[in-house]
């Protein structure tokens, strides 16, 4: 399904345009995996003779624009903050495992030859990845993306910073941006997982992404391409699990090059150096969650410039705020229940992975409203209410009691933890730690 869902106009330098919260409408039964920006850019060849933009000049052109992409009732989720479009270009190539449309096109795209002194409209389709991950197993892709109610909390802003591309090249006129969704079908109103991009520049040998707890998808060093990197000896951890132990980038990328599903390894090494990336097809069950640490075992770079792509884990209070907002007058305006998306899809994920903030929103006439544990919220309610079906409580209580009677206290306690993990926000961190929901679940057991 292709339908334009918005447009932006950047007439002059310093101008920004945005899609405000409440304005982004997507189709029912869809997950938006990317927001496609069809950019029409009037590129002027001032005095350079008949020529086309080089790759470096195309990157400089993309750097003339800066974007912010946020969502959540209070814009708590911030996938891209003050990022130039050259960064979004890199993220799009990795997400789709292909070059973006129009980047090399010689007829209407950025690869066309422009006559000396002339201005030509160059069209490029730049996807902003919001959940498209080509290398995930198909059964798990429906957890990723932006759903219908979630989309209404999106704010997207694009700003034009300059008109000078490079010597002999400039943007000459108004830039227009048409917005199209890249959809995947889904059942229900899904609040999906969206990868976030964060950067860290450090002079220390060891760099810890201390506040970025979640599911790491990639770690990169941004100083140089893989072929030209100065790094010779690095180690990478996710929490206390060592992913790479004192190896060079050549050993790290060899694993990816050996991966038969990676069709074009050059797309992830020709602009940056990859320090961690799961092999294609790896299930969420086997991916590590937690906080990333990178160490230069040999001080090759005075300043190491890292980029982290990850899905953040947020607190139960943040999720409850989103659930209450969806029930409110601006969004669904009726009673709802939010239940785990992984549970709904029948995915058997470890407790730590269930901390990822994906849930499905149900109306009172949906059978899942009665069957699944989660939070209920009403339009005028002060806060969502934890609601666990009595049948589930009875089954869990009986199972826990039998283990307790047998002296198996740890197993009995795990029954309560498993039930807690079924509730959005029940697991508090990437190490599987229980949040505030756990105490409420234990109270159902009379403990």
C-alpha positions, 0 to 999 in steps of 0.5 A: 500500500503506497499513499503519501502521508505528509509533505515538508517544504524547506525554502531557504537556509535556516528554515525547518518544517515538521510533522507534529504530534497527532498529524502522522496517520497510518493505515489500520493493521499496519506497522510502519517500518520506515518513513520514506522521504522523497526529496526533490533537491534543486542542485546547481553546478555553478562553474564546474563544467558539465559534471555529476556529484562525486560520492563525497559531494553527495554526502556533503549535500545530505549534510546540509539537512538535519533531522529529529525523529521522536515519539511517545506522549512526552517524546520520551523515545528519541531514535534520531536527535540532531542527526545529519541526513548522511547518518540516516543514509548509512542507517538506511543502507544497513537496515535494507541491505541495499543502496537507497533509490536515487543515490546513484541514478544518472537520469533523475537522481543524484548521479545525473550530469548537470550542465555547467551553470545549470540547476537540475532537480535531483530526486532521492528516496531516503528511508528513515528506518523505524523498524526495518531490519532485514536480517531478523527472522521473519517471525520476529519482525512484527515486533519492530516498527511503528503502529497506528496509535504509536504513530500519532505520538511521532514528531518529525522535524527536518531543517535546512542548514546551508546551501553550499555543497562544495566548490562549484556546487550549491542547492539553488531553490526550494527543497520539497519532501514527500513522506511515504510509509514503508509498511508491513502488515500486522494484527492489532494496534501494535506499539512496536520496537524502534532502533535508536542511534546514539554516539559517543566520542571518548579519549578513554581506552574503555567506553561504556554506554552506561545509560543505554540499556537495551538490545544492542544491534550494532556498534561502529567506530566512525573515524574511518572505513573498515579498510582504512581503520587504525584499530588493531586490538579491541574487546566488546562486551554486552554487560558481563558477556564478552562478544569479542576478546582482543581481536582486530576489526578484520577478525570481526568482519570475517564473521559477517563476510562468512555469513551467507545471508549478508548479500553485500558486506560492503554496505556496512564497511565502506563508511565506518568500522563495524565492531559488533553486529549479530549474524543474519537470522539470529533469533532475539532469543540468542541476542544479548541484552544490556549495556555495551562496553568497548575497549581499545586494548592498544591505544590506536586512536586518541579519540575513539568515535563510537556509534551504537544502534540499539532498542532501549529498555524503558521504565514501567512508569514510561510505558504506563504513561504511553498506555494512558495516553492511548486511551485518552481523548487524543487517541483511542478515546475508550477503554483499552488493555495493553498486553505483551506483543511477544506473548500475543505472537507466541514468541518464546523469549527469555525474561531479559528480552521481554523487557523490550517495550513492545505491546498490543492495544486491545478494545474491551470487545477483543477476546485478548482483553479478557485472556492476556495479562497487562494494563487496562486504562480508561480515557478519564482514568488517572493511571493504568491498572494492572489486570491479570485474568483470574485463571492465570493467577489460579494456574500460577498460584497452584504451580508455585504452591506445588513447587513450594511444598516440595521445597523448590523455592527458587522454582516457585519464585520463577513462576511469579517472575514468568507471570511478571514478564508477561506484563509490559514493563514487568521486566525492568532491565536487560539483565532480567531484573524485576520491576515494580510489577513483581511485587503486585504479582506476588501479592496475588499469590498471597506472598 
